[in-house]
Amino acid sequence: MELEAIRVLIRAKMQDGSLPRDSGPHAFGHPGNLENCGACGRVLRTSKPMMEVRKSTMVFFFHGDCYLLWIDERRAPRS
């Protein structure tokens, strides 16, 4: 999936509240857990690193690149 397409997905998910926009989540890196990425929806393979983000009682999982895109989009001015 192209990076710009993932950015569009991330923006839509932040808009509908399925991904947090605010700052302050705790993030941890570790091998994939076969869950789906919170940004692109693809499986997080155990052979690749992933990021686990905890915000209150919610947990989100991301591919490394998707995590960086999400961080970037969270910091972008709201349109």
FENBELPE-V677729 format. One record per residue. N is the residue number from 1. RES is the residue in one letter. SS is DSSP state (H for helix, E for strand, C for the rest). PSI is psi in radians with two decimals (none if undefined). BURIAL is + if it has 9 or more other C-alpha atoms within 8 Angstrom, else -. Layout:
BEGIN
N,RES,SS,PSI,BURIAL / N,RES,SS,PSI,BURIAL
END
This chain:
BEGIN
1,M,C,2.40,- / 2,E,C,2.62,- / 3,L,H,-0.70,- / 4,E,H,-0.63,- / 5,A,H,-0.66,- / 6,I,H,-0.70,+ / 7,R,H,-0.75,+ / 8,V,H,-0.76,- / 9,L,H,-0.77,+ / 10,I,H,-0.80,+ / 11,R,H,-0.77,+ / 12,A,H,-0.71,- / 13,K,H,-0.60,+ / 14,M,H,-0.63,+ / 15,Q,H,-0.74,- / 16,D,H,-0.02,- / 17,G,C,0.05,- / 18,S,C,-0.23,- / 19,L,C,2.42,+ / 20,P,C,2.57,- / 21,R,C,-0.55,- / 22,D,C,2.87,- / 23,S,C,3.02,- / 24,G,C,0.04,- / 25,P,C,2.69,- / 26,H,E,2.32,- / 27,A,E,2.48,- / 28,F,E,2.43,- / 29,G,E,2.45,- / 30,H,E,3.03,- / 31,P,E,2.65,+ / 32,G,C,2.71,+ / 33,N,C,0.27,- / 34,L,C,0.20,- / 35,E,C,3.05,- / 36,N,E,2.49,+ / 37,C,C,2.36,+ / 38,G,C,-0.33,+ / 39,A,C,-1.04,+ / 40,C,C,-0.29,+ / 41,G,C,-0.08,- / 42,R,C,2.79,- / 43,V,E,2.45,- / 44,L,C,1.69,+ / 45,R,C,2.56,+ / 46,T,C,-0.31,+ / 47,S,C,-0.08,- / 48,K,C,2.61,- / 49,P,E,2.67,+ / 50,M,E,2.93,+ / 51,M,E,2.35,+ / 52,E,E,2.18,+ / 53,V,E,2.22,+ / 54,R,E,2.21,+ / 55,K,E,1.88,+ / 56,S,C,-2.11,- / 57,T,C,0.03,- / 58,M,E,2.58,- / 59,V,E,2.35,- / 60,F,E,2.52,+ / 61,F,E,2.44,+ / 62,F,E,2.56,+ / 63,H,E,2.73,+ / 64,G,H,-0.84,+ / 65,D,H,-0.70,- / 66,C,H,-0.66,+ / 67,Y,H,-0.79,+ / 68,L,H,-0.68,- / 69,L,H,-0.73,+ / 70,W,H,-0.77,+ / 71,I,H,-0.80,- / 72,D,H,-0.79,- / 73,E,H,-0.58,+ / 74,R,H,-0.61,+ / 75,R,H,-0.25,- / 76,A,C,2.56,- / 77,P,C,2.51,- / 78,R,C,2.43,- / 79,S,C,none,-
END
